[in-house]
Amino acid sequence: MNSREKYEYWLELAEYDIESAKVMLNGGRYMYVAFMCQQSIEKLTKGIYTLFTDNDAPMVHNIWTIFKQLKRSGS
């Protein structure tokens, strides 16, 4: 997979999580709405990382850490 395909993979997962958050919102499951939104942002961040660095995303769950690694890579 090239970096664009990896990005699209992460984007697809992020979009799925947002759709899940909408379902949870409609069901009044607000804690899970926040969780699914966080998951979506994390996956989108990993997609951006792969797109701009041409490397696999870091195996961490800290969004800020991923952005810091992206910044260090010079992208």
C-alpha positions as CSV (number, residue, x, y, z in Angstrom):
1,M,0.0,0.0,0.0
2,N,1.3,3.5,-0.8
3,S,0.9,6.4,1.6
4,R,-2.3,7.6,-0.1
5,E,-3.9,4.2,0.2
6,K,-2.9,4.0,3.9
7,Y,-4.4,7.5,4.4
8,E,-7.7,6.4,2.7
9,Y,-7.7,3.3,5.0
10,W,-7.4,5.4,8.1
11,L,-10.0,7.9,6.8
12,E,-12.5,5.1,6.2
13,L,-12.1,3.9,9.8
14,A,-12.4,7.4,11.1
15,E,-15.6,8.0,9.1
16,Y,-17.0,4.7,10.5
17,D,-16.3,5.8,14.0
18,I,-18.1,9.2,13.4
19,E,-21.1,7.3,12.0
20,S,-21.0,5.1,15.2
21,A,-20.9,8.3,17.3
22,K,-24.0,9.6,15.5
23,V,-25.9,6.4,16.3
24,M,-24.8,6.6,20.0
25,L,-25.9,10.3,20.1
26,N,-29.3,9.4,18.8
27,G,-29.5,6.7,21.5
28,G,-28.5,9.0,24.3
29,R,-25.2,7.2,24.9
30,Y,-23.2,10.4,25.4
31,M,-20.1,8.9,27.0
32,Y,-19.7,6.7,24.0
33,V,-20.2,9.6,21.6
34,A,-17.2,11.3,23.1
35,F,-15.2,8.1,23.0
36,M,-16.0,7.4,19.3
37,C,-15.2,11.0,18.4
38,Q,-11.8,10.7,20.1
39,Q,-11.2,7.4,18.2
40,S,-12.1,9.1,14.9
41,I,-9.7,11.9,15.5
42,E,-7.0,9.5,16.5
43,K,-7.4,7.5,13.3
44,L,-7.6,10.6,11.1
45,T,-4.4,11.8,12.8
46,K,-2.7,8.5,12.0
47,G,-3.9,8.8,8.4
48,I,-2.4,12.3,8.1
49,Y,0.9,11.0,9.6
50,T,1.1,8.2,7.0
51,L,0.2,10.5,4.1
52,F,2.9,13.1,4.9
53,T,5.7,10.9,6.2
54,D,5.2,7.8,4.0
55,N,5.7,5.7,7.2
56,D,3.4,3.5,9.2
57,A,1.5,5.3,12.0
58,P,3.0,5.2,15.5
59,M,1.5,2.5,17.7
60,V,0.3,4.9,20.3
61,H,-3.1,6.3,21.3
62,N,-2.0,9.8,22.2
63,I,-3.0,12.2,19.4
64,W,-0.6,14.9,20.6
65,T,2.3,12.5,20.5
66,I,1.5,11.6,16.9
67,F,1.4,15.3,15.9
68,K,4.7,15.9,17.7
69,Q,6.3,13.0,15.7
70,L,4.8,14.5,12.5
71,K,6.4,17.9,13.3
72,R,9.8,16.2,14.0
73,S,9.7,14.5,10.7
74,G,9.7,17.9,9.0
75,S,6.3,17.5,7.3
